[in-house]
């Protein structure tokens, strides 16, 4: 039993080294300002960027698949699929789509 060690896996308390009470006060003000900022920020965080490749082209699909997408406050990527991106799929022919799916699944 002398080789058994028990740990509580809790993070240690953060300690700060400061030179004056003014620095302590500045740190507290900074923390409060950051908390207020994080609580007040809502909506879209990332503005959509334009892709240097044409939409639905092979280069865009390979190198920039989420071109012109945004992120919401939870970090979820919001991407709107356009009709021209679906030109590879014949949505009326389910047999062809199933064959494509089986072909991709077997790779």
Beta strands, then each sheet from edge to edge (+ up, - down):
strand 1: 70-71
strand 2: 77-78
sheet 1: 1+ 2-
end
